[in-house]
Amino acid sequence: MTDILDAMKLRASEYPEVAEGTACTQSSFKRGKKSFFFAGEQGGRYKAMFKLKDSIPEAQALAANAPEDFQAGKPPWVTVRFSADAPIADDIWQRWMDESYELSG
């Protein structure tokens, strides 16, 4: 089974009209000219960035409870840090990925 970061990248690449590239040291996923997802490794953990709108309150609540894992400082971007042993919940990242992709259209 692939790890969670591979699963995220695979899902991002399967949306229509998506191009994968790199930005600094992480993978970047764009729809047209607009990025909607970044993923990579940083400090021994995984890092994922989503562009959110409707889910910002949820992200801010998660950031208040776990600031070392969630950062929802300046919308629309939310950063999540996690590991294979303590991953972000599938239902959260999948919803956020869908929302992020839709916002890039």
C-alpha positions in Angstrom: 0.0 0.0 0.0 1.3 3.5 -0.8 1.8 5.9 2.0 -0.6 8.8 2.6 1.5 11.4 0.7 1.6 9.2 -2.4 -2.2 8.7 -2.1 -2.6 12.5 -1.9 -0.4 13.1 -5.0 -2.2 10.4 -6.9 -5.6 11.9 -6.1 -4.4 15.4 -7.1 -3.1 14.1 -10.4 -6.4 12.4 -11.3 -8.5 15.6 -11.5 -9.1 16.9 -15.1 -6.8 19.5 -16.5 -4.1 19.0 -13.9 -0.4 19.5 -14.4 2.2 18.4 -11.8 5.4 20.3 -11.3 7.7 21.4 -8.5 7.8 24.5 -6.4 11.0 24.8 -4.3 11.4 21.3 -2.9 7.7 20.1 -3.1 5.3 18.8 -5.7 2.9 21.4 -7.0 -0.4 20.6 -8.7 -2.1 23.2 -10.9 -5.3 23.5 -12.8 -4.5 25.8 -15.6 -2.3 28.4 -14.1 -3.7 28.2 -10.6 -2.1 26.0 -8.0 -4.5 24.0 -5.8 -2.2 21.6 -3.8 1.4 21.4 -2.7 3.0 18.3 -1.1 6.4 17.4 0.2 8.5 16.5 3.2 9.9 18.9 5.7 11.7 18.4 9.0 11.1 14.6 9.0 7.3 15.0 8.4 5.0 15.4 5.5 3.6 18.8 4.5 0.5 19.5 2.4 -1.0 22.8 1.5 -4.7 23.2 0.4 -6.5 26.3 -0.9 -9.8 26.5 1.1 -12.8 28.7 1.5 -15.8 26.9 3.0 -13.5 24.7 5.2 -11.5 27.6 6.7 -13.5 27.5 10.0 -12.8 23.8 10.3 -9.1 24.3 9.6 -8.9 27.2 12.1 -10.5 25.0 14.8 -8.0 22.2 14.1 -5.2 24.7 14.2 -6.3 26.0 17.5 -6.3 22.4 19.0 -3.1 21.2 17.2 -1.0 24.2 16.0 2.0 22.0 15.4 0.0 20.0 12.8 -2.4 22.6 11.3 -1.7 26.2 10.3 -4.6 28.3 9.0 -3.0 31.7 9.2 -3.8 33.7 6.1 -6.6 32.3 4.0 -7.0 30.8 1.6 -4.0 28.5 2.2 -3.9 26.0 5.0 -0.8 23.9 5.8 -1.0 20.5 7.4 2.0 18.6 8.8 1.7 14.9 9.6 3.6 11.6 9.5 2.9 8.0 8.4 2.3 7.1 12.0 0.0 10.1 12.7 -1.6 10.9 9.3 -4.3 13.5 8.6 -7.7 11.8 8.5 -8.7 10.6 5.0 -12.1 12.3 5.1 -10.5 15.6 5.9 -7.8 15.7 3.2 -10.1 14.3 0.6 -12.7 16.9 1.2 -10.1 19.6 1.3 -8.5 18.4 -1.9 -11.9 18.5 -3.7 -12.5 22.0 -2.4 -9.1 23.2 -3.3 -9.4 21.8 -6.8 -12.8 23.4 -7.3 -11.5 26.8 -6.1 -8.8 26.7 -8.8 -11.3 26.5 -11.7 
